[in-house]
Every structure is written in C-alpha cells, then in structure tokens.
C-alpha cells in the first residue's frame, strides 16, 4: 500500500481510532529507536553529562516545570 493510500484510509477513521493508531506508531518508533546509531560526539556528550550528574554537578528538572517555564517564557 502506498503512503497516500494509507493517509486516505487514516482520514476515514474516527478520532478515537486515529489516536490509538498514533500511539501504536510512537511505540513502534520507540522500539526501533534502539537500533538508531548515535554519532560518537553525541555518545561522548551523553557520557559526559551522565558523569556530571552522578558526581552531583547537574540538577535535574521534571518535565512539568520545564514545560511551564518554556510556556511562560514564550507567551
């Protein structure tokens, strides 16, 4: 099935089924993400940040506070 045909079929679905389909697509992307290669520079940066975090040199922020801060900043 071609992409345009898939889009047309999705367009026929009720909203509840579209939302379930989106969830399934995201799940499949997350599952396949394990296979995506990271460039070496990204691996080094992640390792560096993780070590800084473990050494107490990095503060973590929950997504709610980050989201609210960004929303307030860009109102």
C-alpha positions as CSV (number, residue, x, y, z in Angstrom):
1,X,0.0,0.0,0.0
2,X,1.3,3.4,-0.9
3,X,1.7,6.2,1.6
4,X,-1.1,8.3,0.0
5,X,-3.5,5.4,0.2
6,X,-2.6,4.9,3.9
7,X,-3.2,8.6,4.6
8,X,-6.6,8.3,2.9
9,X,-7.6,5.3,5.0
10,X,-6.4,7.0,8.1
11,X,-8.6,10.0,7.2
12,X,-11.7,7.7,7.3
13,X,-11.1,6.6,10.8
14,X,-12.9,8.1,13.8
15,X,-10.8,10.2,16.1
16,X,-10.5,7.6,18.8
17,X,-9.0,5.1,16.4
18,X,-6.7,7.7,15.0
19,X,-5.4,8.4,18.5
20,X,-4.8,4.7,19.1
21,X,-3.0,4.4,15.8
22,X,-0.8,7.4,16.7
23,X,0.1,5.6,20.0
24,X,1.0,2.4,18.1
25,X,3.2,4.4,15.7
26,X,5.0,6.1,18.5
27,X,5.5,2.8,20.3
28,X,7.0,1.3,17.1
29,X,9.3,4.3,16.7
30,X,10.5,4.0,20.3
31,X,11.1,0.2,19.8
32,X,13.1,0.8,16.7
33,X,15.0,3.7,18.3
34,X,17.3,1.2,20.0
35,X,18.6,0.4,16.5
36,X,19.4,4.0,15.5
37,X,23.1,4.7,15.7
38,X,24.3,7.7,17.7
39,X,27.3,9.7,16.3
40,X,30.4,9.4,18.5
41,X,30.2,13.1,19.5
42,X,26.7,12.5,20.9
43,X,27.7,9.4,22.8
44,X,30.6,11.4,24.3
45,X,28.4,14.3,25.3
46,X,25.8,12.0,26.9
47,X,28.5,10.1,28.8
48,X,30.0,13.4,30.0
49,X,26.6,14.7,31.2
50,X,25.8,11.4,32.9
51,X,29.1,11.5,34.8
52,X,28.5,15.1,35.8
53,X,25.0,14.1,37.0
54,X,26.4,11.2,39.0
55,X,29.1,13.5,40.5
56,X,26.4,15.9,41.7
57,X,27.3,18.6,39.2
58,X,24.0,18.6,37.3
59,X,20.5,19.4,38.5
60,X,17.5,17.6,37.0
61,X,14.2,19.2,36.3
62,X,10.9,17.4,35.8
63,X,9.2,17.9,32.5
64,X,6.2,19.8,34.1
65,X,8.4,22.6,35.4
66,X,10.4,22.8,32.2
67,X,7.2,22.9,30.2
68,X,5.7,25.6,32.3
69,X,8.9,27.7,32.3
70,X,9.0,27.5,28.5
71,X,5.3,28.3,28.1
72,X,5.8,31.4,30.4
73,X,8.9,32.4,28.5
74,X,7.3,32.3,25.1
75,X,3.8,33.7,25.8
